[in-house]
Amino acid sequence: MTLAQIEDRTEREQAAHRIYRDAEITVDKLGEHIGARVGQVRLGGDIAPEQVEAIRLALAINKTIVFEGQDQLDDDSQYAFAELLGDPTAPHPTVTSRGEQLLTIEGAANSWHSDVTFVDRIPKASILRAVTLPAYGGATTWASTVAAYEQLPKPLRALAEELWATHTNLYDYVSQSEPSGGIDVSRKADHYKEFTSSEYQTLHPVVRVHPETGERSLLLGHFAKEFRGLKSSEFADLYQLLQARIVKLENTFRWNWKLGDVAIWDNRATQHYGIADFGNQKRELHRITLAGDVPVDVHGQSSQILQGDATHYSVVEEPARLSVFAA
């Protein structure tokens, strides 16, 4: 039985908890639709295969999972752990990193988005580790795009399923003229220049089907700039209508970082928002993204590249159902 075939959510979570127990990990829900704390596991490249599968399952069900007390991790062991969950991508399609393994996140995006949706091969997951934290502020909030879709009234759901959006890295928030999240204006300008050094545009379905669970989710966020066939004013109105559904408080989960914390989110089923409420203090986190598939809509149509080649950034993963729920 696959995850998608277990229709009853309670039955699905009961089955999952038996798998967690057998793998000797704990998974405690932190929100109805998103968020869980995973315990009794020491992350690294040497954890048991049954624990890897249990973590993948916990991620698929809870969309975002957090691990505390992982002070043993450094960049190399974070990468080794990431390799157990999938194929790590290059750090970023355009932004230079300090190495070949991960991207250093400084400051906070202060905007809702899913990672790197301007390419065709959107990462399936992101693994973020706290390295330097401010004395206050700097939390991250995640939202379930699956819950948002499921809560849409039928007429809106039918409309969303026919919409396609162009996503691009020429987005607005990095070009704002005011400092935010510990990054001053001049550094933001340099970052924007680097971020847009190569232009990417991809046409994605607004509703995509998750390749591991069969769930449907809304694919939007700040990289989306227009809906195919609609005027800009119509895009703005429809975007806000759908985006507001995603970020309803009951569909979100907020985490206040501590050193040693690691968060993993399903990038195909979530958006996130790094909150820039810590002034000029330093905030540094290290991110690894895992290769994903090309999104497919409810009719089986795949996303289309409009501009840019992301083959240097990531392979395209062959989607597979979770082995623990294989038929």
Secondary structure, 3 states (H helix, E strand, C coil): CCHHHCCCHHHHHHHHHHHHHHHCCEEEECCCCCCEEEECCCCCCCCCHHHHHHHHHHHHHHCEEEECCCCCCCHHHHHHHHHHHCCECCCCCCCCCCCCCCEEEECCCCCCECCCCCCCCCCCEEEEEEEECCCCCCCEEEEEHHHHHHCCCHHHHHHHCCCEEEEECCCCHHHCCCCECCECHHHHHHHHHHHCCCCCEEEEECEEECCCCCCEEECCCCCEEEECCCCHHHHHHHHHHHHHHHCCHHHEEEECCCCCCEEEEECCCEEEEECCCCCCCCCEEEEEEECCCCCECCCCCECEEEECCCCCCCCCCCCCCCHHHCC
